[in-house]
Amino acid sequence: MMLSKITMTLPGETRKIELSALSCCYSAFLFFLLLVGLKAVLVTMASREEITVYEDEVRSRYSYLEKMTDLVAVWEVALSDGIHKIEFEHGTTSGKRVVYVDGKEEIRKEWMFKLVGKETFTVGVAKTKATINIDAVSGFAYEYTLEINGKSLKKYMENRSKTTNTWVLSLGGTDYRIVLEKDTMDVWCNGKKMETAGEFVEDGTETHFSVGDHSCYIKAVSSGKRKEGIIHTLIVDDREIPEALE
């Protein structure tokens, strides 16, 4: 291969500097490859990062859609320790059954050959018994009903309204839900059973307890009417709190 020579003239003297044109081209080519390679690595890294994020999003969305597809019933149950959310998934092709209570998985069964039946579990601090009934309506249609302590949800709540009183209030920027169980005179506040002290007063009884720094008591007096029975009133810091409807 022919090699050309480059002559460079410097002031005051003449020198011949022999450089290989092929070497110059090769060095330039290596530098070009280095730049291209670095760019390719950066692009590849960015691409990998984008693909990873995209795959995660797709996986997350698929999981969400899969769950929503099998979600067939949602109930809210008001108990003394709070309002609980019950969700039920039923895969009518796979027979899958999943029960969630307040977002926590309580029951999971896969590949159930019998698509009808029931699932029993507990709800809340008091471990209240709950049962989901799965009944075939017609063809591939199913009906889902919830029972609490052996009663339909509607009947349970109707009975509960007769045996409990509920008050909702805000103190110092915090919301409180106070429940009185009339049969036991137990008092619950935001899911916690309160320590109480009862005393007799001139026109009835008072059940005292504290919520933070606030003094509270539930006063029970006779209505004078047989159907109404005893009237319970919540007093917080000498202020009467209206009863809530659940």
C-alpha positions in Angstrom: 0.0 0.0 0.0 1.3 3.5 -0.9 2.0 5.7 2.0 2.1 9.5 1.4 4.4 11.8 3.3 3.5 15.2 4.8 6.1 17.9 5.0 5.8 20.6 7.7 7.9 23.8 7.5 8.7 25.4 10.9 10.2 29.0 11.2 14.0 29.0 11.2 14.4 25.5 10.0 12.9 22.9 7.8 12.0 19.5 9.1 10.3 16.6 7.4 7.7 15.0 9.6 6.5 11.7 8.1 3.0 10.7 9.1 1.1 7.9 7.8 -2.2 9.0 6.3 -3.6 5.6 7.1 -2.8 6.1 10.8 -4.5 9.5 10.8 -7.6 8.0 9.3 -7.5 5.1 11.6 -7.3 7.3 14.7 -10.1 9.5 13.5 -12.2 6.4 12.8 -11.5 5.1 16.3 -12.5 8.4 17.8 -15.7 8.3 15.8 -16.5 4.8 16.9 -15.9 5.9 20.5 -18.4 8.7 20.2 -21.0 6.6 18.4 -20.5 3.7 20.9 -21.0 6.1 23.9 -24.2 7.5 22.3 -25.4 4.0 21.6 -24.9 2.9 25.2 -26.7 6.0 26.5 -29.6 5.4 24.1 -29.7 1.7 25.1 -29.8 2.5 28.8 -32.6 5.1 28.3 -34.5 2.6 26.2 -34.1 -0.1 28.8 -35.3 2.2 31.5 -38.3 3.3 29.4 -39.2 -0.3 28.6 -39.0 -1.3 32.2 -41.3 1.4 33.4 -43.7 0.6 30.6 -43.8 -3.1 31.4 -44.4 -2.3 35.1 -47.3 0.0 34.2 -48.8 -2.6 31.9 -48.4 -5.3 34.6 -50.0 -3.1 37.2 -52.8 -2.1 34.9 -53.4 -5.7 33.9 -53.5 -6.8 37.5 -56.0 -4.0 38.3 -58.2 -4.9 35.4 -58.1 -8.6 36.2 -59.2 -7.8 39.7 -62.0 -5.5 38.6 -63.2 -8.1 36.1 -63.9 -10.6 38.9 -65.1 -8.1 41.5 -68.8 -8.9 41.7 -70.0 -7.4 45.0 -69.1 -4.7 47.6 -70.7 -4.1 50.9 -70.2 -1.6 53.8 -71.1 -2.8 57.2 -71.4 -0.5 60.2 -70.3 -2.2 63.4 -69.4 -0.7 66.8 -65.7 -0.6 66.0 -66.2 1.2 62.7 -67.5 0.9 59.1 -66.0 -2.1 57.3 -65.7 -2.6 53.6 -66.2 -6.2 52.2 -65.3 -7.0 48.6 -65.9 -10.3 46.9 -64.3 -11.6 43.7 -65.9 -14.5 41.9 -64.3 -16.0 38.7 -67.3 -17.7 37.0 -64.9 -19.5 34.6 -62.2 -20.5 37.0 -64.3 -20.8 40.1 -62.0 -18.4 42.0 -63.3 -16.9 45.2 -61.6 -14.1 47.0 -62.9 -12.2 50.0 -61.3 -8.8 51.2 -62.1 -7.1 54.4 -60.9 -3.5 54.6 -58.6 -4.2 51.7 -57.0 -7.3 53.4 -57.4 -10.7 51.8 -59.2 -13.0 54.2 -60.1 -15.9 51.9 -58.7 -17.1 48.5 -59.8 -20.3 46.7 -58.7 -21.2 43.2 -60.3 -23.6 40.7 -63.6 -24.3 42.5 -65.6 -26.7 40.4 -68.8 -25.8 42.3 -69.7 -22.2 41.5 -72.5 -21.8 44.1 -72.1 -22.1 47.8 -71.0 -19.8 50.7 -67.9 -18.3 52.3 -67.8 -17.5 56.0 -65.4 -15.2 57.8 -65.2 -12.6 60.6 -65.3 -8.8 60.6 -64.0 -6.3 63.0 -62.5 -6.4 66.5 -65.4 -8.4 67.9 -64.9 -11.0 65.2 -68.5 -10.6 64.0 -69.5 -13.6 61.8 -70.2 -12.8 58.2 -71.3 -15.1 55.3 -71.4 -14.5 51.6 -74.0 -16.6 49.8 -73.5 -17.4 46.1 -76.7 -18.5 44.3 -77.4 -19.2 40.7 -80.2 -17.1 39.3 -80.4 -18.3 35.7 -77.9 -19.5 33.1 -74.6 -18.0 34.0 -76.0 -15.3 36.3 -75.3 -15.4 40.0 -76.7 -13.5 43.0 -74.5 -12.6 46.0 -76.0 -11.8 49.4 -74.3 -10.9 52.7 -75.4 -12.2 56.1 -74.2 -10.8 59.4 -74.6 -13.0 62.5 -77.1 -15.2 60.5 -79.3 -12.3 59.4 -79.5 -10.5 56.0 -77.5 -7.3 56.0 -80.7 -5.3 55.8 -82.3 -7.0 58.8 -79.1 -6.8 60.8 -78.8 -3.1 60.2 -82.5 -2.5 61.1 -82.0 -4.5 64.3 -78.7 -2.7 65.0 -80.4 0.7 64.8 -82.6 -0.4 67.7 -79.8 -1.6 69.9 -77.2 1.1 69.3 -76.7 4.8 69.2 -74.1 6.5 67.0 -72.7 10.0 67.1 -70.2 11.6 64.7 -68.3 14.7 65.7 -65.1 16.6 65.2 -62.8 17.7 68.1 -59.6 19.6 67.5 -59.6 18.8 63.8 -60.0 15.1 64.4 -63.2 13.2 63.4 -64.7 10.8 66.0 -67.4 8.1 65.7 -68.8 7.2 69.1 -71.2 4.2 69.4 -73.2 3.0 72.4 -74.4 -0.6 72.6 -77.6 -0.3 74.6 -77.8 -3.9 75.7 -74.3 -3.9 77.3 -73.7 -0.1 77.7 -70.3 -0.6 76.1 -69.0 2.6 74.4 -66.8 2.5 71.3 -64.8 5.4 69.9 -63.0 5.1 66.5 -62.8 1.3 66.8 -61.6 1.3 70.4 -63.7 0.1 73.4 -63.6 2.9 76.0 -63.2 2.7 79.7 -66.3 4.0 81.3 -67.7 4.9 84.7 -71.5 4.9 85.4 -73.4 6.8 88.0 -77.0 7.4 89.0 -78.3 10.9 88.8 -81.7 12.4 89.7 -83.4 11.8 86.4 -81.5 8.8 85.1 -77.9 7.5 84.7 -74.7 8.9 83.2 -71.9 6.9 81.6 -68.7 8.9 81.7 -65.6 8.6 79.6 -62.9 10.7 78.0 -61.8 11.4 74.4 -58.4 12.9 74.5 -58.6 16.0 76.8 -62.4 16.2 76.4 -64.9 15.1 79.0 -67.8 13.1 77.7 -70.8 11.3 79.1 -73.9 9.6 77.8 -77.1 10.4 79.7 -79.9 8.0 79.8 -83.4 9.1 80.8 -86.9 7.6 80.4 -89.0 9.0 77.6 -92.1 8.3 79.5 -93.4 6.4 76.5 -93.3 2.6 76.2 -92.5 2.5 72.5 -89.7 5.0 72.7 -88.2 3.5 75.9 -85.0 5.2 77.2 -83.5 8.2 75.5 -79.7 8.4 75.3 -77.9 11.7 74.8 -74.2 12.3 74.2 -72.7 15.4 76.0 -69.2 16.5 75.2 -67.7 19.4 77.1 -71.2 20.4 78.3 -72.4 20.4 74.6 -75.1 18.1 73.3 -74.1 16.2 70.2 -76.9 15.3 67.7 -77.2 11.6 66.9 -76.0 10.4 63.4 -78.0 8.3 61.0 -76.3 5.2 59.6 
